[in-house]
Structures are given as C-alpha cells and as structure tokens.
Amino acid sequence: MAYDFGALEASVAAAVGGDEALACDLRTAFFEGVRNYADLLSRSRCDANWKVSAHRLKGLSASFGAVSLMKAADFALESVPGDPVALRRVTRAIAAIMG
C-alpha cells in the first residue's frame, strides 16, 4: 500500500497556505472524519449503511489526496457488509496515513 502522507500534507498546504494553525485544524478534522467513517463502516451490517460509510470514507480521502485509503474504501464498496478483508484494507490504509 502506498504511503500517502505527503499527498495529505500537499492538500492541506494548498487549502490553507502558510497558516499552520488552520492546517493543524484541517488535519485534525480529516483524521476525526476518517476515524468516524471507518468506525461506522466496521459496525455496518446492512448494505445501505455499508455503502454510505464506504462512500463517505472514499470521498473524504479523495478530497485530501489519500489515495491508498480511497482505494481501500473503493474495495469496500465492492464488498459485502462486514467483509474482513475490506475492513483490514481500510485499517491498514488509515494506519499508513496516520504514521
């Protein structure tokens, strides 16, 4: 899996310029959103909740250039609710981003 922390940093820098406080807030919001959507995905037991959680996770990761997480969420979209392989991919992608 690709380590894409640089893409995240580039996306944050493009959004806020040199404002480090705002960059920190944006990173924090991203990480909280990722954790929230991953948690919702892991608890999803029906197709609708699984798909919504995976779509939101994919959209958030795409917005920040987190390619490996976007691909993992895309894989989850093609999987069934609770698929352990999909959940592992998402977990590993998040771990790679968060360092």
C-alpha positions in Angstrom: 0.0 0.0 0.0 1.3 3.5 -0.8 2.3 5.8 2.0 0.4 9.0 1.1 1.1 11.3 4.0 2.8 13.7 1.5 -0.3 13.9 -0.6 -2.3 14.8 2.6 0.2 17.5 3.5 0.2 18.9 0.0 -3.6 19.0 0.0 -3.6 20.8 3.4 -1.0 23.2 2.3 -2.9 24.0 -0.9 -6.0 24.7 1.1 -4.6 26.9 3.9 -1.3 28.3 2.5 1.1 29.2 5.4 -1.5 29.3 8.2 -0.1 26.5 10.4 -2.9 26.7 13.0 -5.5 26.3 10.3 -3.5 23.4 8.8 -3.5 21.7 12.1 -7.2 22.1 12.5 -7.8 20.8 9.0 -5.6 17.7 9.6 -7.4 17.1 12.9 -10.8 17.3 11.2 -9.6 14.9 8.5 -8.3 12.3 11.0 -11.5 12.6 13.1 -13.7 12.1 10.0 -11.6 9.2 8.8 -11.9 7.5 12.3 -15.6 8.2 12.4 -16.4 6.8 8.9 -14.1 3.8 9.5 -16.0 3.1 12.8 -19.3 3.4 11.0 -18.1 1.0 8.3 -16.9 -1.6 10.8 -20.3 -1.5 12.6 -22.4 -1.6 9.4 -24.4 -4.8 9.0 -26.7 -3.9 6.1 -25.9 -3.0 2.5 -27.2 0.6 2.8 -25.1 1.5 5.9 -22.0 -0.2 4.5 -22.2 1.6 1.2 -22.9 5.0 2.7 -20.0 4.7 5.1 -17.6 3.5 2.4 -18.7 6.3 0.0 -18.2 8.9 2.7 -14.8 7.5 3.5 -13.8 7.4 -0.1 -15.0 11.0 -0.7 -13.2 12.3 2.3 -9.9 10.5 1.4 -10.2 11.7 -2.2 -10.6 15.3 -1.0 -7.3 15.1 0.8 -5.4 13.0 -1.8 -5.2 9.9 0.5 -5.0 7.6 -2.5 -4.5 4.3 -0.6 -7.4 5.0 1.7 -9.6 6.0 -1.3 -8.7 2.6 -3.0 -9.4 0.7 0.2 -12.8 2.4 0.5 -13.5 1.6 -3.1 -12.7 -2.0 -2.5 -15.1 -1.9 0.4 -17.8 -0.6 -1.9 -17.4 -3.7 -4.0 -17.5 -6.0 -0.9 -20.3 -7.2 1.3 -21.0 -5.6 4.8 -18.6 -6.8 7.4 -16.1 -8.2 4.9 -12.9 -8.7 7.0 -10.6 -8.2 4.0 -12.1 -4.9 3.2 -12.0 -3.8 6.8 -8.4 -4.8 7.1 -7.5 -2.8 4.0 -9.2 0.3 5.4 -7.5 -0.2 8.7 -4.1 -0.5 7.1 -4.6 2.5 4.9 -5.5 4.6 7.8 -2.5 3.4 9.8 -0.3 4.3 6.8 -1.7 7.8 6.7 -1.5 8.5 10.4 2.0 7.2 10.6 
